[in-house]
Amino acid sequence: MKRFSEKVVIVTGASRGIGQAIALAFAGEGAHVTGVSSGDQSETARKAQALGVKFTALTADFAQLTQKGAAELVAQVVRQAGRVDALVNNAGIIRRAPAVDFSEADWNAVIQINLTAPFFLCQAVAKWWLTQGRGQSSPEARLKIVNIASLLSFQGGILVPAYAASKSGIAGITRALANEWARERININAVAPGYIATENTRALREDARRNDAILSRIPEGRWGAPDDIAGGCMFLASADSNYLNGSILNIDGGWLAR
């Protein structure tokens, strides 16, 4: 038996980058993964199905996701897959500009996609668990929620005020929801990726000065890869983390230790 055989895992932002790596890692351990993205998930689906598991692609616009929309999305997953065992809130965006020039539109988009949508999805899966899922599950079963935080859950960053606010918020709601839900057999934790080579960090990697400055602080001496984040997510979604709640796991090559 693979670690996540017969488990149903929702991964948002599964079309590329960190989200795709997380989705495929769960698929490789036998999970039925439901990817939720506004982008094309055909590549993720093809790779997951090559591993011999079921992958379901759902489309959602996180910029418009409401409380009702999140509840409907979770209900659709339950109708199709029967249950939810884990949710990984990965989808996110970043907008860069000096704080004095940061636009209202960019602020609202980042907060909505990075903080509001994940909260509504946490709320929706928890409500399903408390009203239906827990009663249909074995006494040892748990609902696992993994949020994707950031180094900027702890630091302020440069030229990214909305991103820093949203990821600090992710750390806050992870702790707050753990306080409410830990007694309900819900584990909610977060992974804080360091500097990972994805589309979101392309501008930094292509700026020679910034790239050198970042690498000089990372004890590992390299940018992380999306696969580096997936293992932490699987740990937090597994029974190995049953006594872990409200924690943020830093996977940063040692950046915060420097």
C-alpha positions in Angstrom: 0.0 0.0 0.0 1.3 3.4 -0.9 1.0 6.2 1.7 -2.0 7.9 0.2 -3.8 4.9 -1.5 -7.6 5.5 -1.4 -7.1 9.1 -0.2 -8.6 12.1 -1.9 -6.4 15.2 -2.0 -7.3 18.6 -3.3 -4.4 20.7 -4.6 -5.0 24.3 -5.8 -2.8 25.8 -8.5 -1.9 22.4 -9.8 -1.3 23.4 -13.4 2.4 24.2 -12.9 5.3 24.9 -10.6 5.0 24.0 -6.9 1.3 23.0 -7.2 2.1 20.6 -10.0 4.9 19.1 -8.1 2.7 18.6 -5.0 -0.1 17.1 -7.0 2.3 14.6 -8.7 4.0 13.7 -5.4 0.6 12.7 -3.9 -0.3 10.9 -7.1 2.9 9.0 -6.9 1.9 7.8 -3.4 -1.5 6.5 -4.7 -3.8 9.4 -4.0 -6.8 10.4 -6.1 -5.8 14.0 -6.7 -8.3 16.8 -7.6 -6.4 19.7 -9.1 -8.1 23.1 -8.9 -6.7 25.8 -11.1 -7.6 28.6 -13.5 -4.9 27.3 -15.9 -4.6 24.3 -18.2 -4.0 21.1 -16.1 -3.6 18.7 -19.0 0.1 18.2 -18.4 -0.4 17.5 -14.7 -3.3 15.1 -15.6 -1.2 13.2 -18.1 1.7 12.8 -15.7 -0.6 11.7 -12.9 -2.4 9.2 -15.0 0.9 7.8 -16.1 1.4 6.9 -12.5 -1.7 4.7 -12.6 -4.0 6.9 -10.4 -7.0 9.0 -11.0 -6.6 12.8 -11.5 -9.6 15.1 -11.7 -9.2 18.6 -13.0 -11.6 21.4 -11.9 -11.5 25.0 -13.1 -11.8 27.8 -10.6 -11.1 31.5 -10.8 -9.6 32.2 -7.3 -9.8 36.0 -8.1 -13.6 35.6 -8.0 -14.0 32.7 -5.5 -16.6 33.5 -2.9 -17.6 31.7 0.3 -20.5 30.1 -1.6 -18.2 29.2 -4.5 -15.8 27.4 -2.2 -18.5 25.4 -0.6 -19.8 24.4 -4.1 -16.3 23.4 -5.2 -15.8 21.1 -2.1 -19.3 19.7 -2.6 -18.4 18.8 -6.2 -15.2 17.0 -5.1 -17.3 15.0 -2.6 -19.8 14.1 -5.3 -17.1 12.9 -7.7 -14.6 11.3 -5.3 -16.8 10.5 -2.2 -14.8 12.4 0.4 -11.8 14.8 1.1 -8.9 13.6 3.1 -6.5 16.6 2.5 -6.6 20.1 1.1 -3.4 21.8 -0.1 -4.0 25.6 -0.6 -1.2 26.4 -3.0 -2.6 28.8 -5.6 -1.2 32.3 -5.4 0.1 35.3 -7.2 2.6 38.1 -6.6 2.7 41.7 -7.8 5.8 43.9 -7.5 5.8 47.7 -7.1 7.0 50.3 -4.7 4.6 50.6 -1.8 3.8 54.3 -2.6 2.7 53.3 -6.1 1.1 50.0 -5.3 -2.3 50.0 -7.1 -5.7 49.2 -5.4 -6.4 46.6 -8.1 -3.1 44.7 -7.4 -3.6 44.9 -3.7 -7.2 43.5 -3.9 -6.2 40.7 -6.4 -3.3 39.5 -4.2 -5.3 39.5 -1.0 -8.2 37.7 -2.6 -6.2 35.0 -4.3 -3.6 34.4 -1.6 -5.6 34.8 1.5 -9.4 35.1 1.1 -9.8 32.1 -1.3 -7.7 29.8 0.9 -9.7 30.8 4.0 -13.0 30.0 2.3 -11.6 26.6 1.1 -10.4 25.8 4.6 -13.8 26.8 5.9 -15.6 24.7 3.3 -13.7 21.5 3.9 -13.9 21.9 7.7 -17.6 22.4 7.5 -18.0 19.2 5.3 -15.8 17.3 7.8 -17.8 18.4 10.8 -21.2 17.8 9.3 -20.6 14.7 7.2 -17.1 13.5 6.7 -16.1 12.8 10.3 -19.3 10.8 10.9 -18.6 8.6 7.9 -15.0 8.0 8.8 -13.1 5.6 11.1 -12.4 6.9 14.6 -8.7 7.5 13.8 -9.3 9.3 10.5 -8.4 13.0 10.3 -8.8 15.9 7.9 -5.5 17.4 6.9 -5.2 21.0 5.6 -1.9 22.3 4.4 -1.5 26.0 3.5 1.4 27.4 1.5 2.9 30.3 3.5 6.2 32.0 2.6 9.4 33.4 4.0 7.4 36.6 3.9 5.1 35.2 6.6 8.1 36.2 8.8 9.8 38.9 6.8 8.7 42.1 4.9 10.3 41.6 1.6 11.0 44.3 -1.0 8.4 45.8 -3.3 5.8 43.2 -2.4 3.6 44.7 0.3 0.4 42.8 -0.7 2.2 39.5 -0.9 3.8 40.0 2.5 0.5 40.9 4.0 -1.3 37.9 2.4 1.4 35.4 3.5 1.5 36.8 7.0 -2.2 36.4 7.0 -1.9 32.7 5.9 0.4 32.1 9.0 -2.2 33.8 11.2 -5.2 31.9 10.0 -3.3 28.6 10.1 -2.7 29.2 13.8 -6.2 30.6 14.5 -8.0 27.7 12.8 -5.8 25.1 14.5 -7.0 26.7 17.9 -10.6 26.0 16.9 -10.3 22.8 15.0 -7.6 20.7 16.6 -10.1 19.0 18.9 -12.2 18.0 15.9 -9.5 15.8 14.4 -8.5 18.4 11.9 -4.8 19.2 11.5 -4.1 22.5 9.8 -0.4 23.5 9.2 1.6 25.4 6.6 4.7 25.0 4.6 6.8 28.2 4.0 8.9 27.7 0.9 12.1 29.6 0.5 13.3 30.9 -2.8 12.0 28.4 -5.3 12.7 28.4 -9.0 9.2 29.1 -10.4 7.5 31.6 -12.7 6.8 33.8 -9.7 10.5 34.2 -9.0 11.7 34.5 -12.6 12.2 38.3 -12.3 14.5 37.8 -9.3 16.5 35.1 -11.0 16.9 37.2 -14.1 18.2 40.1 -12.1 21.9 39.2 -11.7 22.4 41.5 -8.6 19.3 40.2 -6.8 20.0 36.6 -7.8 23.6 36.8 -6.4 22.4 38.5 -3.2 19.8 35.8 -2.6 22.1 32.9 -3.3 24.8 34.3 -1.0 22.4 34.1 2.0 21.0 30.6 1.4 23.2 28.1 3.2 22.4 25.4 0.6 23.8 27.7 -2.0 21.0 27.1 -4.6 17.5 28.0 -5.4 15.0 25.4 -4.3 13.0 23.2 -6.8 9.2 22.7 -6.6 9.9 19.0 -5.7 11.6 20.2 -2.5 8.3 21.5 -1.2 6.2 18.4 -2.0 7.7 16.2 0.7 6.8 18.6 3.4 3.2 18.8 2.2 2.9 15.0 2.2 4.3 14.8 5.7 1.7 17.3 6.9 -1.0 15.4 5.1 0.0 12.1 6.6 -0.6 10.3 9.9 3.0 11.1 10.8 1.9 14.7 11.7 -1.2 13.8 13.8 0.1 15.8 16.8 1.2 18.7 14.7 -1.2 21.7 14.6 -0.9 25.3 13.8 2.8 24.9 12.8 4.7 26.4 9.9 7.4 24.2 8.3 10.1 26.2 6.7 11.6 24.6 3.6 14.1 27.3 2.7 17.6 25.8 2.3 18.4 27.4 5.7 17.5 31.0 4.7 15.7 31.8 8.0 18.5 30.3 10.1 21.1 32.6 8.6 
